[in-house]
Amino acid sequence: MNRSLVAGLLLGAMPMVALAANDHPAAPMKAPHQKPLTEQDLRAEANASQRTESAEAIIERFRAGLGNSNPRIAVFWNRAFNDQVSDWASQRQVVVSEQGSLHGSIPDGNVNLDGKARGAAQVETRGARRSAPMAPAFDLQAGLVSQLTRAGATIVDRDAIMRITDNALENGDFSRLSPDQARLEMRALSQHADYLMELSQVAGNEFTIRVLNVTNGAIQAMVSSNGVPPATDADRRWIATDRGFEKRERQVSLRDVGQELALQTLAEL
């Protein structure tokens, strides 16, 4: 009889236990475990390509936007296009003012003569010519120029257009004073280029590019990139070693980096 009573009590308590078990919100699901980043992961992320579109698609779209034009692009290699408008800088200014008047009479009536004069003198100094900044490696320049030319642009050399512009200002006797380099540079750009591209190597594998419209100063494109092209199946090869066949990635050359920087710039343009 005692066993029957205990069994009856247990059966009566079961609904209450079930109700208590369901009388609270479900526990939240735990987020899946994430693998912590390692130095190797960060290195792989830094060396990953930043381009997803194919080179052919970028060039085709750029050419379609050109129409019949053939844009001329001047490239500044690690050279800033800043706000310095002249080689000369003023350190002191002297202003002299004079004012006088003259009163007199003539037989036909009175005459009054007033005169004013003002003169100014400004002392200027010319800064020493700075040495040219270190340009990126020749292979990188060649890759960028070849890719831009392939897309339909004409690349002009800064030094060449400055000398051409200066020579056009000569009358043949070469008696002019030494020209203002900053103003000559701007005149050369306005006459021989449509766009100015500044390419700066800010670190060993980091580049910044800015493209300006020479006519109105509009910023056409800004790019920050490591210059790494997307990997393809052809870049992964099996190499025979003393430990058997091993998969090796093809080393990215400086010419590849130059071409990739040009493609990413064209994509922005």
Solvent accessible surface area in square Angstrom, and as a share of the most:
residue,aa,sasa,rsa
1,M,205,0.91
2,N,119,0.61
3,R,214,0.78
4,S,81,0.52
5,L,115,0.57
6,V,85,0.49
7,A,49,0.38
8,G,41,0.40
9,L,120,0.60
10,L,115,0.57
11,L,120,0.60
12,G,50,0.48
13,A,41,0.32
14,M,120,0.54
15,P,86,0.54
16,M,140,0.63
17,V,99,0.57
18,A,53,0.41
19,L,127,0.63
20,A,68,0.53
21,A,61,0.48
22,N,123,0.63
23,D,110,0.57
24,H,120,0.54
25,P,120,0.75
26,A,96,0.74
27,A,84,0.65
28,P,125,0.79
29,M,182,0.81
30,K,192,0.81
31,A,89,0.69
32,P,112,0.71
33,H,172,0.77
34,Q,149,0.66
35,K,141,0.60
36,P,98,0.62
37,L,129,0.64
38,T,60,0.35
39,E,133,0.60
40,Q,131,0.58
41,D,46,0.24
42,L,97,0.48
43,R,135,0.49
44,A,62,0.48
45,E,119,0.53
46,A,56,0.43
47,N,73,0.37
48,A,50,0.39
49,S,38,0.25
50,Q,100,0.44
51,R,36,0.13
52,T,144,0.84
53,E,63,0.28
54,S,58,0.38
55,A,19,0.14
56,E,112,0.50
57,A,38,0.30
58,I,2,0.01
59,I,6,0.03
60,E,124,0.55
61,R,118,0.43
62,F,26,0.11
63,R,121,0.44
64,A,82,0.63
65,G,69,0.66
66,L,34,0.17
67,G,60,0.57
68,N,168,0.86
69,S,67,0.43
70,N,92,0.47
71,P,13,0.08
72,R,83,0.30
73,I,2,0.01
74,A,0,0.00
75,V,7,0.04
76,F,2,0.01
77,W,47,0.17
78,N,44,0.22
79,R,63,0.23
80,A,73,0.56
81,F,57,0.24
82,N,87,0.45
83,D,131,0.68
84,Q,77,0.34
85,V,107,0.62
86,S,17,0.11
87,D,25,0.13
88,W,111,0.39
89,A,59,0.46
90,S,57,0.37
91,Q,142,0.63
92,R,154,0.56
93,Q,112,0.50
94,V,74,0.43
95,V,70,0.40
96,V,88,0.50
97,S,71,0.46
98,E,114,0.51
99,Q,143,0.64
100,G,45,0.43
101,S,73,0.47
102,L,108,0.54
103,H,129,0.58
104,G,39,0.37
105,S,86,0.56
106,I,95,0.48
107,P,141,0.89
108,D,140,0.73
109,G,33,0.32
110,N,134,0.69
111,V,51,0.29
112,N,99,0.51
113,L,95,0.47
114,D,113,0.58
115,G,41,0.40
116,K,164,0.70
117,A,57,0.44
118,R,183,0.67
119,G,36,0.35
120,A,78,0.60
121,A,58,0.45
122,Q,89,0.39
123,V,62,0.36
124,E,79,0.36
125,T,60,0.35
126,R,76,0.28
127,G,50,0.48
128,A,96,0.74
129,R,193,0.71
130,R,191,0.70
131,S,104,0.67
132,A,76,0.59
133,P,50,0.32
134,M,169,0.76
135,A,43,0.33
136,P,9,0.05
137,A,48,0.37
138,F,159,0.66
139,D,77,0.40
140,L,3,0.01
141,Q,37,0.16
142,A,24,0.19
143,G,0,0.00
144,L,0,0.00
145,V,48,0.28
146,S,39,0.25
147,Q,10,0.04
148,L,0,0.00
149,T,76,0.44
150,R,116,0.42
151,A,0,0.00
152,G,29,0.28
153,A,4,0.03
154,T,53,0.31
155,I,40,0.20
156,V,26,0.15
157,D,82,0.42
158,R,40,0.15
159,D,81,0.42
160,A,43,0.33
161,I,8,0.04
162,M,14,0.06
163,R,190,0.69
164,I,97,0.49
165,T,3,0.01
166,D,33,0.17
167,N,96,0.49
168,A,81,0.62
169,L,76,0.38
170,E,36,0.16
171,N,121,0.62
172,G,53,0.51
173,D,91,0.47
174,F,140,0.58
175,S,84,0.54
176,R,92,0.34
177,L,160,0.80
178,S,77,0.50
179,P,36,0.23
180,D,25,0.13
181,Q,40,0.18
182,A,19,0.15
183,R,142,0.52
184,L,14,0.07
185,E,28,0.12
186,M,78,0.35
187,R,112,0.41
188,A,0,0.00
189,L,1,0.00
190,S,69,0.45
191,Q,89,0.40
192,H,49,0.22
193,A,5,0.04
194,D,47,0.24
195,Y,60,0.23
196,L,2,0.01
197,M,0,0.00
198,E,17,0.08
199,L,0,0.00
200,S,36,0.23
201,Q,72,0.32
202,V,89,0.51
203,A,51,0.40
204,G,69,0.67
205,N,79,0.40
206,E,57,0.25
207,F,6,0.03
208,T,52,0.30
209,I,5,0.03
210,R,70,0.26
211,V,0,0.00
212,L,15,0.08
213,N,28,0.14
214,V,23,0.13
215,T,126,0.73
216,N,110,0.56
217,G,48,0.46
218,A,43,0.33
219,I,97,0.49
220,Q,71,0.32
221,A,7,0.05
222,M,125,0.56
223,V,17,0.10
224,S,65,0.42
225,S,1,0.00
226,N,11,0.06
227,G,0,0.00
228,V,32,0.18
229,P,27,0.17
230,P,44,0.28
231,A,62,0.48
232,T,73,0.42
233,D,123,0.64
234,A,80,0.62
235,D,20,0.11
236,R,98,0.36
237,R,132,0.48
238,W,156,0.55
239,I,64,0.33
240,A,74,0.57
241,T,38,0.22
242,D,134,0.69
243,R,177,0.65
244,G,35,0.33
245,F,150,0.62
246,E,46,0.21
247,K,108,0.46
248,R,107,0.39
249,E,96,0.43
250,R,95,0.35
251,Q,153,0.68
252,V,65,0.37
253,S,52,0.34
254,L,87,0.43
255,R,106,0.39
256,D,28,0.15
257,V,17,0.10
258,G,0,0.00
259,Q,54,0.24
260,E,2,0.01
261,L,1,0.00
262,A,0,0.00
263,L,7,0.03
264,Q,18,0.08
265,T,0,0.00
266,L,4,0.02
267,A,38,0.30
268,E,104,0.47
269,L,74,0.37
